Amino acid sequence: MSPQLLDSVITHTEFQELELFASGKVRDIYLLDKDHLLFVATDRISAFDYVLATGIPHKGSVLNQLSLFWFDFLKDTVSNHLVTADVGRYPAAAQKYSDQLRGRSMMVRRAEMFPVECVVRGYISGSAWKEYKAAGTVCGIQLPAGLKESDQLPEPIFTPSTKAVTGHDENISLKEAAKIIGQDSAEQLRDLSIAVYKKAADYARGKGIIIADTKFEFGRTDAGIILADEVLTPDSSRFWPADKYRPGQSQESFDKQYVRDYLEEIRWNKQPPAPALPPEVARKTSEKYVEAYRQLTGRTLNG
């Protein structure tokens, strides 16, 4: 990886004229006014619930621009929080930082966010496969006997989880989600999540990518329920290359698998401080993210 590419990595933002509203593992969110926020996708990467010391070139740009693509693609299925990603339309205080913001930011409407993650699984993998092997269920949902690892499910299933501020999200049932957000809202989010997943998964399969599972976040505004945050990115989804799909085993992926494999290889104890990554691991991870964007959108990444 060239020094110039490493220099272009943005892992921290500081815009003195803007008020920092929240900072997550990847995104920094700034308050623009009482109705609008500025989402900035950095190049930070997390694994095993910790942000690593090395950023991934282009990662924030991929997450931001892929989310913009999906917001547009899905707008007839569900409204979203996007106002604009055109830096020239941001408030003057934000335009001063246009070089850092271009390609990796979006101005959005504020919403009252639902305190659940809306996970949809179309294939059985990861924690779902572990639970199925042990109990024949996924998040309490009984599945057919005889499924193999990475098999496609008969129908996509909705498996919500809590939103953990630190540590792992916890898988919950629809009934438990209803206790948190109400029965009507839980059923609405389930139906919307599955509809969005099906539409996106059908499209992606035509582009050579299997969306094995994904998670959505929804909020509520005066206009109703909207899709928010990031959508169908390699950070929030399992993307598998369709031409290499082989049921009965784990799959190659377009996400941070290189990173996870490296951390397992060095036997990191998954406690802070999180280690740095070798340039080669960062480069390969970056290539996977950019390739997923190119393959899904047919576009060249901006930034």
C-alpha positions in Angstrom: 0.0 0.0 0.0 1.5 3.3 -1.0 2.2 6.1 1.6 -0.2 8.3 -0.4 -3.0 5.9 0.1 -2.4 5.6 3.8 -2.2 9.4 4.1 -5.7 9.6 2.5 -7.3 7.5 5.2 -9.7 9.5 7.5 -10.2 7.8 10.9 -11.0 11.0 12.9 -13.0 14.1 12.1 -13.0 17.4 13.8 -15.1 20.3 12.4 -14.7 23.1 14.9 -17.8 25.1 13.7 -20.1 22.0 13.9 -21.4 20.4 17.1 -20.6 16.7 17.4 -23.9 14.9 18.1 -22.7 11.3 18.3 -19.7 9.2 17.4 -20.0 5.5 16.6 -17.5 2.8 15.6 -17.5 4.2 12.0 -19.6 7.3 11.8 -19.3 10.7 13.3 -22.6 12.6 13.4 -22.8 16.4 13.6 -25.8 18.6 14.5 -26.6 21.0 11.7 -29.9 22.4 13.2 -32.8 21.1 15.2 -34.1 19.1 12.2 -31.0 18.0 10.4 -27.8 16.0 11.0 -24.6 15.5 9.1 -23.5 11.8 8.8 -19.8 11.4 8.1 -18.5 7.9 7.3 -14.9 7.5 8.4 -12.4 4.8 7.4 -12.4 3.3 10.8 -12.9 -0.4 11.0 -14.1 -2.5 13.9 -13.8 -6.2 14.6 -14.9 -8.2 17.6 -16.6 -5.0 18.9 -13.4 -2.9 19.0 -12.2 -0.2 16.6 -8.8 -1.1 15.2 -5.8 1.1 15.1 -5.6 1.0 11.3 -8.1 2.6 8.9 -9.1 1.0 5.6 -8.6 3.2 2.5 -11.8 4.2 0.7 -14.0 2.4 3.3 -16.0 5.5 4.4 -16.6 6.5 0.8 -17.9 3.0 -0.1 -20.3 2.9 2.9 -21.6 6.3 2.2 -22.0 6.0 -1.6 -23.4 2.5 -1.5 -26.0 3.6 1.1 -26.9 6.5 -1.3 -27.3 4.0 -4.1 -29.7 1.8 -2.1 -31.7 4.8 -0.7 -32.4 5.7 -4.3 -33.1 2.1 -5.4 -35.5 1.5 -2.5 -37.3 4.8 -2.4 -40.5 3.4 -3.9 -40.5 0.7 -1.2 -39.7 2.8 1.9 -38.9 6.5 2.5 -35.5 7.4 3.9 -33.8 10.1 5.9 -31.6 11.5 3.1 -31.8 15.2 2.3 -28.8 15.6 0.1 -25.2 14.4 -0.4 -24.3 17.5 -2.4 -21.8 19.3 -0.3 -22.7 22.5 -2.1 -26.2 22.3 -0.6 -24.9 21.9 3.0 -25.1 24.8 5.4 -22.3 27.3 5.1 -20.6 26.1 8.3 -20.3 22.6 6.8 -19.3 23.7 3.3 -16.0 25.0 4.8 -15.0 21.3 5.2 -16.1 20.2 1.7 -12.7 18.5 0.8 -13.1 16.2 3.8 -16.8 15.7 3.4 -17.2 15.1 -0.3 -18.1 11.5 -1.1 -18.3 10.3 2.5 -21.1 12.4 4.0 -24.8 13.0 3.8 -27.2 15.6 5.3 -30.2 13.8 6.8 -33.5 14.5 8.6 -33.5 13.8 12.3 -35.8 10.9 13.3 -36.8 9.2 16.5 -34.9 6.0 16.0 -36.4 2.6 17.0 -34.2 1.0 19.7 -33.9 -2.3 17.8 -31.8 -3.6 14.9 -33.9 -5.1 12.1 -32.0 -8.2 11.0 -33.1 -10.2 8.0 -31.5 -13.5 7.1 -31.9 -15.2 3.7 -29.1 -17.8 4.3 -27.9 -19.6 7.4 -24.5 -18.4 8.6 -22.6 -17.1 11.5 -24.3 -17.0 14.8 -27.5 -18.3 13.2 -25.7 -21.4 12.0 -24.3 -22.0 15.5 -27.8 -21.8 17.1 -29.3 -24.0 14.4 -26.7 -26.7 14.9 -27.5 -26.7 18.7 -31.3 -26.3 18.7 -32.7 -26.4 15.2 -33.8 -22.8 15.6 -32.6 -19.3 14.8 -33.7 -16.6 17.3 -36.3 -19.1 18.5 -37.7 -19.6 14.9 -38.0 -23.3 14.1 -36.3 -24.1 10.8 -36.5 -27.3 8.6 -34.2 -30.1 9.6 -31.2 -31.0 7.5 -30.0 -27.6 6.6 -26.3 -27.2 5.8 -24.1 -24.2 6.6 -24.7 -21.3 4.2 -27.9 -22.9 2.8 -30.6 -20.6 1.5 -33.6 -20.5 3.8 -37.0 -21.4 2.4 -38.0 -17.8 3.1 -36.1 -14.9 4.6 -36.6 -14.5 8.3 -36.7 -11.5 10.6 -34.5 -11.8 13.6 -34.3 -8.5 15.4 -31.7 -7.6 18.0 -31.2 -5.0 20.7 -28.9 -2.1 20.1 -25.9 -2.4 22.3 -24.0 0.8 23.1 -21.0 -1.3 24.0 -20.4 -5.0 23.4 -22.6 -7.3 21.4 -26.1 -6.7 20.2 -28.4 -9.4 21.7 -30.7 -11.4 19.4 -34.4 -11.2 20.5 -37.7 -12.6 19.2 -40.4 -10.6 17.5 -42.4 -11.0 20.7 -39.6 -9.4 22.7 -39.2 -6.6 20.1 -42.9 -5.9 20.5 -42.4 -5.4 24.2 -39.8 -2.7 23.4 -41.5 -0.8 20.5 -45.1 -2.1 20.5 -46.8 -4.8 18.5 -47.9 -2.7 15.6 -44.4 -1.1 15.1 -42.7 -4.5 15.4 -44.9 -6.0 12.7 -44.4 -3.0 10.5 -40.7 -3.1 10.8 -40.7 -6.9 10.2 -42.7 -6.5 7.0 -40.7 -3.5 5.7 -37.4 -5.2 6.5 -38.3 -8.4 4.6 -39.7 -6.4 1.6 -36.5 -4.3 1.4 -34.3 -7.3 1.8 -36.1 -9.3 -1.0 -36.0 -6.4 -3.4 -32.3 -5.7 -2.8 -31.3 -9.4 -2.7 -33.0 -10.1 -6.1 -31.2 -7.1 -7.6 -27.8 -8.0 -6.1 -28.0 -11.7 -7.3 -28.4 -10.3 -10.8 -25.1 -8.5 -10.2 -23.3 -11.6 -9.0 -23.6 -10.9 -5.2 -25.6 -12.9 -2.7 -26.8 -10.9 0.3 -26.8 -13.6 2.9 -28.1 -11.4 5.7 -28.3 -7.7 6.6 -29.4 -5.3 9.3 -31.5 -2.2 8.9 -32.2 0.8 11.2 -35.5 2.6 11.0 -36.8 5.8 12.6 -40.0 7.7 12.8 -40.7 11.3 11.6 -44.0 13.2 11.3 -44.3 11.6 7.8 -44.0 8.0 9.2 -41.4 5.3 9.3 -38.2 5.9 7.4 -35.1 3.9 6.6 -32.0 5.5 8.2 -28.2 5.2 8.8 -26.4 2.9 6.5 -28.1 0.5 4.1 -26.9 -2.8 2.6 -23.2 -2.2 3.0 -20.3 -4.7 3.6 -20.3 -3.4 7.2 -24.0 -4.2 7.8 -24.4 -7.3 5.6 -22.8 -10.5 4.5 -22.0 -10.2 0.8 -20.9 -13.4 -1.0 -19.7 -13.8 -4.6 -22.4 -15.8 -6.3 -20.0 -17.6 -8.6 -18.1 -19.0 -5.6 -21.1 -20.0 -3.5 -20.8 -23.5 -2.2 -23.4 -24.6 0.5 -22.1 -26.8 3.3 -19.2 -24.5 4.2 -18.3 -21.0 5.1 -18.2 -18.6 2.1 -15.8 -16.1 0.6 -17.1 -12.6 1.3 -16.8 -8.9 0.4 -16.5 -7.8 4.0 -13.9 -7.6 6.7 -13.1 -11.3 6.7 -9.4 -10.6 5.9 -9.3 -8.6 9.1 -11.0 -11.2 11.2 -8.8 -13.9 9.8 -5.6 -11.9 10.6 -6.8 -11.1 14.2 -7.5 -14.8 14.8 -4.1 -15.7 13.2 -2.2 -13.4 15.6 -4.3 -14.8 18.5 -5.4 -11.3 19.7 -7.2 -11.8 23.0 -10.0 -9.4 21.8 -9.3 -7.0 24.6 -8.1 -3.4 24.3 -5.9 -2.0 22.9 -7.0 -3.2 19.5 -4.0 -4.0 17.3 -2.9 -2.3 14.0 -3.2 -4.1 10.7 -0.4 -4.9 8.3 -0.6 -2.8 5.1 -1.4 -5.9 3.0 -4.4 -6.8 5.2 -5.7 -3.2 5.0 -5.2 -3.1 1.2 -7.0 -6.4 0.5 -9.9 -5.3 2.7 -10.1 -2.0 0.9 -10.1 -3.9 -2.5 -13.0 -6.0 -1.3 -15.1 -3.0 -0.3 -14.4 -1.1 -3.5 -15.2 -4.2 -5.6 -18.5 -4.7 -3.9 -19.5 -1.1 -4.6 -18.4 -1.4 -8.3 -20.1 -4.7 -8.8 -23.4 -3.6 -7.3 -23.6 -0.1 -8.7 -21.6 -0.3 -11.9 -20.1 3.0 -10.9 -16.6 4.3 -10.1 -16.1 5.3 -6.5 -15.9 9.0 -5.8 -13.0 9.4 -3.3 
